[in-house]
Amino acid sequence: MKLYLSLILLLPLLGGTVNALAGRKLPRRACEVLACAAVWGAFVCAALAFVAYKAPVTVELATWLEDFDFSAPIALYLDPLSLVMTVMITFVCGLIHLYAVGYMAEEGSPARFFALLNLFVFAMLVLVLAENLPLLYLGWEGVGFCSYALIGFWYDDPKNATAGRKAFITTRIGDTAFGIGIVWCFQLFQTASITQINQMGAVVPVGVITALGLLFLAGAMGKSAQVPLMVWLPDAMAGPTPVSALIHAATMVTAGVYLMARMSPLFSASAVVMAAVAVTGAATAFYGASCALVQRDFKRVLAYSTISQIGYMMLGVGAGAVTAATFHLLEHAFFKALLFLGAGCVIAALHHEQDIFRMGGLRRRMPVTFWAFLAGAACLAGLPPTGGFFSKDAILAAVWAKGGLLYGGLFGVGLAAALLTSFYTFRMVYLVFGGEGVKEVHHTPRIMDTMLLPLAILGLLGGFIHLPAFLADGWLGRFLATALTEGAAHLSHGEEMAVEAIAALVAITGLIAAHLRYGGVRRGARIEAAAAEPKGITAFLLNGWYADALYRLIFIRPYEALAGFLWRRVDEGVIDDSLDRLADGLGRTGQGLGRWSCGRVSVYLLSFAAGLALILGWLAWGWLV
């Protein structure tokens, strides 16, 4: 097992390092082969570890941080949760790497691009497999840096560079809180080991656990784009489409959910933390779904959809249904990667056109992409019996089973978000693939369409790994039972069937509404809608509830005003001006004294005499007194 875990990390690290150091001197194909082989090699090792897995195991590879009573070695922890995450990450990222070979075929800097992709995968695997919090934080910051570099990959465009900086700075807010929580954990428990910390919750007051949980939740908000730190993710669409799929599907945005799931044995002792996680998730799910309703940019629809679906996962964790949240995390990785890669096929075929109102009629011209995308859309909308239906229903059922006024209200918010999700999903399908639209499409590499098929199959059939209790005993639940602490209440078979029926009805209602509204949109209406100026509620949702404008008003403009005051009034007006005046005065004094240096002997003799007279006068005055 030690060999497998070592290779899972070393292969992507080696691929990224070689491409970064020597990639410029290698042929393009060599860079691509090296990067893809590294990730697929890691997947093979993860699959072998899955087959050989028998019980949780900790593997210490080397000493990293050690000083006095503090120790944080490079130790990896493999349990059911980290194992399924590792298999999923390496598989989905392997498909994305192959897709990127076709998508980026005409772009420059292949060595830099594939080096960053490999390093991103390495950092995410470190995050997932870390046995202690400092090592987890290393992977946490690693994915943040790589995402910044990948989002701004086309940095020649100021918009892309700004989007990368925005993602980096916004996530740093949550990362700061997370870092404080890690230091506090060591101070309290005298260990950085995650497994040991999770076992020591009983010795700490609930109030302290609450404070710790809120700090960790702030970190999860930043990395997983949850309200109120969600503003970076829609702008992150500036990066290449494979980057969007990599960051927003299987990897970075799910890191916050993984963190809260991993620490759930500790935080489940605090009802306040669990409620805060649930409220954050529900609010984010509704926010993302509402904003996606009116977006025109193809990738921004999917970006807001990602925000919403991560909110569902956080809602599941907050309801104590960590298995259901993990189930939805896995399913979401499959169908959201599928949707992003399908969107990339469409965008590449239309010469990088991203306005969905300027598309249409692609069902016949891109049949493989259409059917694969439709499978992903059905999963996202939660249509039965797709995997997305079962995973989303598991979360809703857990929230309903929790009971009470709070979770009852959150159940209603979750249903509303599900209805909006189904509507905007099929709005997107009808506008992109239905009706009449573009006449000609650009040929895309076959490998791009090929990568959609395994994701479509997994999205449609993935629900069978964790079927509802009234149908079968879910394998995923049994497998994760030894790793996760479940705090969710259980419904009777009749209640669970009722919740499933309601969820199915909601999804179908959204589909019907989208069909009635967008099923027969003609070419002229598309162009008119694309040219129309958004107003009212449409403008409000299109601009993400004006969250960016609000933050600019509350934080950025006061900061700019304070910086301007300190710059112009304090720095230039007081410090620089006083020094300038002092220098000017000294200069004038020196010039005045310099006039005495005229070179005339008579003036010098007179000066000496005057000085001597002054000294004698002073001595005489002192003697008389």
Salt bridges, closest charged atoms under 4 A:
GLU32 OE2 - ARG28 NE 3.18
GLU32 OE1 - ARG29 NH1 2.73
ASP79 OD2 - ARG262 NH1 2.79
GLU141 OE1 - ARG172 NH2 3.20
ASP175 OD2 - ARG172 NH2 2.33
ASP175 OD2 - LYS223 NZ 3.54
ASP235 OD2 - LYS166 NZ 2.56
ASP235 OD1 - ARG300 NH1 3.31
ASP355 OD2 - ARG358 NE 3.71
ASP473 OD2 - ARG478 NH1 3.74
ASP548 OD1 - LYS166 NZ 2.68
GLU560 OE2 - ARG552 NH2 3.50
ASP577 OD2 - ARG581 NE 2.99
ASP584 OD2 - ARG588 NE 3.04
